[in-house]
Amino acid sequence: MTRLNITRINTKRDDIRAAMAELRRKLSPRGDVVSQAGRQRTMEIFGKPLSPIEVVEQICRDVEQRGLSAVLDYSARIDKAQITPQTIRVEPEQLAAAHRQADPQFLAAIRRIRDNITEFQTAILHQDVRVERPGGYLIERYRPLDRVGICVPGGAAAYPSTVLMTAVPAQVAGVRELAVVAPPTEFGSYNPDLLATCHELGITEVYRLGGAQAVAALAYGVQGIRRVDKIVGPGSLFVALAKKLVYGEVDIDSIAGPSEVVVIVDGSTRADYTALDLIAQAEHAPGASVLIGWDEEVLDAAVAELALRLDQVDRGELARQSLEDFGAVILAQDADEACSL
C-alpha cells in the first residue's frame, strides 16, 4: 500500500484560520488550478506554458474569428479526433440505434429519473405575477429561451445524468431547441448510453465537441451549429473558464468547479464509504476532498482505507495527486467545531 501524504490539521495545535485560508487559496476561482498532466498537455499543444485562462482566450478568439475550421483544428490537437463538417453532428439514426440497443433496465431508470425531475421542476416553475396599483398595475412575465446549449463531460466517465439534470428543466420551462455538445470520446459523444438518453428525451442535436472550443461554438455560432441563448452544464476547468469568458455574448448557468466535497465522520461512519466519497471528487483531478472529525482513531482508519482504495481504482493516481495537493484531514475538538468548519 502506497503512503498517502495528505495534509493533516489539528485545530488544538494548528492555526486553523490560516490553514483554512491556505486550502481556499489553492482552490481559488482565479483559473490557475490545473493538474501536472494538464500543464504538460498545454505545452504539447501550444508549445509554450500558457495559463488555463490564456489557453481559453486563444481558443475562443480563434473560434470567433475562424469559425468551424478553428473548432475542428482544436478538436484534432486537443482531443486527437479527426472530426469533419460531415461527422461533427451525431446522425439521428445513430441516436435511434443507440436507443434500440440500450439495456431496458437502463432506459427504465432514465424514464424514472426524468419523471422525478419533471415533477420537481414543474412544482418550482416560475409563474407570471400581476400586482394591482392605484392607477395601474405591474406584471412580471416569464418566457422560455428559444435555444439552449448543454455541455456534457466525457473525458473520464459517461454522464447521462448531466443530460437529465440540464435538459429536463429546460424542457419543463418550454425551451424549444436543445443542442448537446460532448467530447469525441468513448465516454462522450460516442457513448451509447449517452446517445440513448438524448434520444429518450427527444434531443435531436448532438455534436462531437468538447472543451473550450465547444463552448465557443455554442456562444458565437459556426458553420452547422447555430448560436444559443444560454449555455449550461459542467466540464473541465477550460469549460468553466470559457463559459465565464463568453458570458454576455450568451447567458450561462454558473461557473462551476473544481469538484469538491467535505465529509464529516464519527464512530458510526464506515471507513470504506468515507474513502470512496473522497476519491469520487478527487479523481476529477483537480478535485478537493476534505475530511473532518473529532475522533483521531476514526480519522486514521478512514485515511488508511483511503490509501488502500487508491491502489485499487482506475484513476487512483490522479485522485492521489489531488488529495495530496488540495485535500486535508482535519481533527476538530468536537462535533460543533466540525460543523462550523
C-alpha positions in Angstrom: 0.0 0.0 0.0 1.4 3.4 -1.1 1.6 6.0 1.6 -0.8 8.9 1.2 0.9 12.3 2.0 -2.3 14.3 2.7 -2.3 17.5 4.8 -3.2 16.9 8.5 -4.6 19.7 10.6 -5.2 19.7 14.3 -7.4 22.6 15.5 -6.0 22.3 19.0 -2.4 22.7 17.8 -2.5 24.5 14.4 -3.7 27.9 13.3 -7.0 26.8 11.8 -7.8 30.1 10.2 -4.5 30.2 8.4 -4.9 26.5 7.4 -8.4 27.0 6.0 -7.2 30.2 4.2 -4.5 28.2 2.5 -6.9 25.5 1.4 -9.2 28.1 -0.1 -6.2 29.8 -1.8 -5.3 26.6 -3.6 -8.8 26.2 -4.9 -9.5 29.8 -5.8 -11.6 30.7 -8.8 -8.7 32.5 -10.5 -8.4 29.8 -13.0 -4.9 28.6 -12.2 -5.8 25.3 -10.6 -4.6 22.6 -13.1 -3.1 19.1 -12.7 0.5 18.3 -13.7 -0.8 16.3 -16.6 -2.8 19.3 -17.7 0.2 21.6 -17.7 2.2 19.1 -19.7 -0.7 18.8 -22.3 -0.7 22.6 -22.6 3.0 22.6 -23.5 2.4 19.8 -26.1 -0.5 21.6 -27.8 0.5 25.2 -27.7 4.3 25.0 -27.4 4.5 27.3 -24.5 3.5 27.4 -20.8 0.2 29.2 -21.2 -2.1 29.6 -18.1 -5.5 28.0 -18.4 -7.1 31.5 -18.9 -4.6 32.2 -21.7 -5.5 28.9 -23.4 -9.2 29.6 -23.2 -8.8 33.2 -24.5 -6.8 31.9 -27.5 -9.3 29.1 -28.3 -12.4 31.4 -28.0 -10.8 34.1 -30.1 -9.8 31.7 -32.8 -13.3 30.2 -32.9 -14.9 33.6 -33.1 -12.7 34.7 -35.9 -12.3 31.5 -37.9 -15.4 29.6 -37.1 -15.7 25.8 -37.8 -12.2 25.4 -39.1 -10.8 26.5 -35.7 -13.2 24.2 -33.9 -12.1 21.2 -36.0 -8.4 22.2 -35.6 -8.6 22.3 -31.8 -10.6 19.0 -31.7 -7.7 17.4 -33.6 -5.0 18.9 -31.5 -6.6 18.6 -28.1 -8.9 15.5 -28.4 -6.9 13.8 -31.1 -10.2 13.5 -33.0 -10.4 13.7 -36.8 -13.9 15.4 -37.0 -15.1 16.8 -40.3 -18.0 19.1 -41.1 -19.9 16.0 -42.2 -19.3 14.0 -38.9 -19.4 16.7 -36.3 -23.1 16.1 -35.7 -24.4 12.7 -34.5 -26.9 11.5 -37.0 -30.5 10.9 -35.8 -30.2 7.3 -36.9 -27.2 6.8 -34.6 -29.2 8.2 -31.7 -32.1 5.9 -32.5 -29.8 2.9 -32.9 -28.2 3.5 -29.5 -31.7 3.7 -28.0 -32.8 0.4 -29.6 -29.7 -1.3 -28.3 -29.8 0.1 -24.8 -30.5 -2.1 -21.8 -34.2 -1.9 -21.0 -33.4 -1.5 -17.3 -31.2 1.4 -18.1 -34.0 3.1 -20.1 -36.5 2.4 -17.3 -34.1 4.2 -14.9 -33.8 7.1 -17.3 -37.6 7.5 -17.5 -38.0 7.3 -13.8 -35.3 9.9 -13.2 -36.8 12.1 -15.9 -40.3 11.9 -14.3 -38.8 12.8 -10.8 -37.0 15.8 -12.2 -40.1 16.9 -14.2 -42.3 16.7 -11.1 -39.9 18.9 -9.1 -39.2 21.4 -11.8 -42.9 21.8 -12.6 -43.5 22.5 -8.9 -41.0 25.3 -8.8 -41.7 26.7 -12.3 -41.9 30.5 -12.2 -45.4 31.8 -12.6 -46.4 35.2 -14.1 -47.2 37.8 -11.4 -49.6 40.7 -11.6 -49.7 43.4 -8.9 -52.5 46.0 -8.9 -51.5 49.5 -8.0 -53.6 52.7 -7.8 -53.9 53.9 -11.4 -52.3 50.9 -13.0 -50.6 47.5 -12.5 -47.2 45.8 -12.6 -46.7 42.5 -14.4 -43.6 40.2 -14.3 -43.7 37.6 -17.0 -41.6 34.5 -17.5 -40.9 33.3 -21.0 -38.7 30.3 -22.1 -35.5 30.9 -24.1 -35.5 29.8 -27.7 -32.3 27.8 -27.8 -30.0 26.4 -25.1 -26.6 24.6 -25.4 -25.8 21.8 -23.0 -22.2 20.8 -22.2 -21.8 17.2 -21.2 -18.4 16.0 -19.9 -16.9 12.9 -21.3 -13.2 12.7 -20.6 -13.1 10.1 -17.9 -16.6 8.8 -17.5 -20.0 8.9 -19.2 -22.7 11.3 -17.7 -26.2 10.6 -18.8 -27.1 12.2 -15.5 -25.8 15.6 -16.8 -28.2 15.3 -19.8 -31.1 14.6 -17.5 -30.3 17.4 -15.0 -29.9 20.0 -17.6 -32.3 19.1 -20.5 -35.4 18.2 -18.4 -35.6 21.5 -16.6 -35.2 23.3 -19.9 -38.0 21.2 -21.4 -40.3 21.9 -18.5 -39.6 25.6 -18.9 -40.6 25.3 -22.6 -37.3 25.8 -24.3 -37.8 24.8 -27.9 -34.3 23.8 -29.0 -31.6 22.0 -27.1 -28.1 21.4 -28.6 -25.9 19.0 -26.7 -22.1 19.0 -27.1 -20.0 16.1 -25.7 -16.3 15.3 -26.3 -15.5 12.9 -29.2 -14.6 10.1 -26.8 -15.9 6.8 -25.7 -17.4 8.5 -22.7 -18.8 11.4 -24.6 -20.5 11.6 -28.0 -19.5 8.0 -28.9 -21.1 6.6 -25.7 -24.2 4.6 -26.5 -25.8 5.2 -23.1 -25.4 9.0 -23.5 -26.8 8.9 -27.0 -29.7 6.7 -25.9 -30.5 9.2 -23.1 -30.6 12.0 -25.6 -33.0 10.1 -27.9 -35.2 9.1 -25.0 -35.5 12.8 -24.1 -36.3 13.8 -27.7 -33.0 15.6 -28.2 -32.0 15.6 -31.9 -29.0 17.9 -31.9 -25.9 16.3 -30.5 -22.4 17.4 -31.6 -19.0 15.7 -31.2 -17.3 18.6 -29.4 -15.7 19.2 -26.1 -13.7 21.8 -24.1 -13.5 25.5 -24.7 -13.9 25.1 -28.4 -17.4 23.6 -27.8 -18.4 26.5 -25.6 -17.2 29.0 -28.1 -19.0 27.3 -31.0 -22.3 27.5 -29.0 -21.7 31.1 -28.0 -20.7 32.5 -31.3 -22.2 30.1 -33.8 -20.2 28.3 -36.5 -21.0 26.6 -39.8 -23.6 23.9 -39.0 -24.1 25.0 -35.4 -26.4 28.0 -34.6 -25.6 30.1 -31.6 -27.6 29.6 -28.5 -29.1 31.9 -25.9 -27.7 30.1 -22.9 -25.0 27.5 -22.1 -25.4 25.1 -19.2 -23.7 22.1 -17.9 -20.4 21.2 -16.2 -16.9 20.4 -17.5 -13.2 20.8 -17.1 -11.5 24.0 -15.9 -11.3 25.1 -19.5 -15.0 24.7 -20.0 -15.7 26.7 -16.8 -13.3 29.5 -17.9 -14.8 29.5 -21.4 -18.3 29.9 -20.0 -17.0 32.8 -17.9 -15.4 34.4 -21.0 -18.4 34.2 -23.2 -20.9 35.4 -20.6 -22.6 38.5 -22.0 -22.5 37.0 -25.5 -24.8 34.4 -24.1 -26.2 33.6 -20.6 -24.7 30.8 -18.5 -25.9 28.8 -15.5 -22.8 29.2 -13.3 -19.1 28.9 -13.1 -18.7 25.6 -11.5 -15.7 23.7 -10.2 -13.2 22.5 -9.2 -15.1 19.5 -7.8 -15.0 19.4 -4.0 -16.5 17.6 -1.1 -16.4 17.9 2.7 -17.0 14.7 4.7 -17.7 14.8 8.4 -17.2 11.5 10.2 -17.9 10.0 13.7 -17.7 6.5 15.1 -20.7 5.3 13.2 -19.2 6.1 9.8 -17.9 3.3 7.6 -14.3 3.9 6.6 -14.8 2.3 3.1 -17.7 4.6 2.3 -15.7 7.6 3.5 -12.8 6.6 1.3 -15.0 6.2 -1.8 -16.7 9.6 -1.2 -13.4 11.3 -1.0 -12.0 9.6 -4.1 -15.1 10.3 -6.1 -14.3 14.0 -6.0 -10.5 13.8 -6.0 -10.4 11.7 -9.2 -11.7 14.7 -11.2 -8.1 15.9 -10.9 -8.2 18.6 -9.8 -10.7 17.9 -7.1 -10.7 18.7 -3.4 -11.7 16.3 -0.7 -11.7 17.5 3.0 -12.2 15.0 5.8 -13.3 16.4 9.2 -13.8 14.5 12.5 -13.2 14.8 16.3 -12.1 11.2 16.9 -8.5 10.7 15.8 -8.8 6.9 15.6 -11.8 7.3 13.2 -9.8 9.7 11.0 -6.8 7.4 11.0 -9.0 4.4 10.0 -10.5 6.5 7.1 -7.1 7.6 5.9 -5.8 4.0 6.0 -8.8 2.8 3.9 -8.3 5.7 1.6 -4.7 4.8 0.9 -5.8 1.2 0.3 -8.6 2.1 -2.1 -6.4 4.4 -4.2 -4.3 1.4 -5.2 -7.4 -0.4 -6.5 -9.4 2.2 -8.5 -8.7 3.1 -12.2 -8.0 6.8 -11.6 -6.2 6.2 -8.3 -3.0 8.1 -9.1 -4.9 11.1 -10.3 -7.0 11.0 -7.2 -3.9 10.6 -5.0 -2.3 13.7 -6.6 -5.5 15.8 -5.9 -5.7 14.5 -2.3 -2.1 15.4 -1.7 -2.3 18.8 -3.5 -5.8 20.0 -2.5 -7.1 17.7 0.3 -6.9 17.8 4.1 -7.8 15.8 7.1 -8.9 18.0 10.0 -9.1 16.9 13.6 -11.7 19.1 15.3 -12.3 19.4 19.0 -15.9 18.3 18.9 -18.9 18.0 16.6 -19.9 21.6 16.8 -16.4 22.8 15.6 -16.5 20.2 12.8 -19.8 21.5 11.5 -18.6 25.1 11.9 -15.5 24.4 9.8 
